[in-house]
Amino acid sequence: MSTSVAKATRVHFDRDSMWVHLSDGRVIGVPLAWFPRLLHSTAEQREQVRISSRGLHWEALDEDISIAGLLAGQGDLTQKQPVAA
């Protein structure tokens, strides 16, 4: 069994979510609320994504999202996360 992470092949958005198509046939859907820069950007800015071997990059938004992080269920790690007691 291969331990390599599938690569992104396509990204699209609907009103509330980002959808990432992977090279192994899976499609990951995550809420835009996980990534505030994308949530607060315009549709045109979101379409400026560059797909690389490790993930997704939006130059104008200063946003980088790894496929490994998406598969692990991680959102924006640059924001302080609330702590539940």
N, C-alpha and C positions, 0 to 999 in steps of 0.2 A: 504494500500500500504506500502510495506516495505521500510525503508530508508537505509537499509544496502547496502554496495557496493558489487557488484559481485566480485568473486575471480578469479585470473588468474589460468588457467589450463595448458596453453602451451604458449611458446614463440618461434617464428622463425623469421628469417631475410631474406630479399632479398638484392639486391645491395644497395638500397637507403633507405629502411624502416625496422622498427621493427613491427611485427604483434603479438598482444597479444590476445589469445583466452580466453574468460571469461566463468565462470560457468553458466551464464544465456543465452549462445548461441551467444552473440555478439563477434565480432572480431574488435579490434581497430588497425588501422594502423597509425603509426606516422613516420615522416622523421627522419632518423638517425642524421640529422643536428641539431635537437632539443637537442641531447645529445652528446656533443663533445667527451666524453670518449669512448662512443660506436662507434661513427663515425671513430675515429682514432685507434680503436682496431682491432685485427685480428678476423677472423671468429671463430677460436678456443677459443679465449678469450670470445667472445659473447656467445658461447655455454655453458659456465661455470655458467650460471644463476641459482640462487636458488629462487624458487617460495615460498613465504610465504603467510600467511593469509592477509597481508596488501599490498604486492607488490612484487617487483623484486629486487634481490641483486646480484651484481658481486663483490665478495671479492677481487680478484686480481686487479680490475679496480677502487675499492673504489666508486662504483656507486650504488645508491639506488633510485628506482623509485616507487612511490605509484600508485596504480590503481586509487585512487580518483583523483590524480593529472592528470593522463592521461585522465580520463573522463572529467576533467575540461579544457583540452586543454593546460596544462602547460608543458613546456619543462624544461630544466636544470635551476633550480632556484639558483644555486651556482655561475653562471656567471652573470656579470653585463649586464643588458639588455639596448640596445640603446634607447634613449628617442627622440621621434619625437616632433618637435615644433608645 
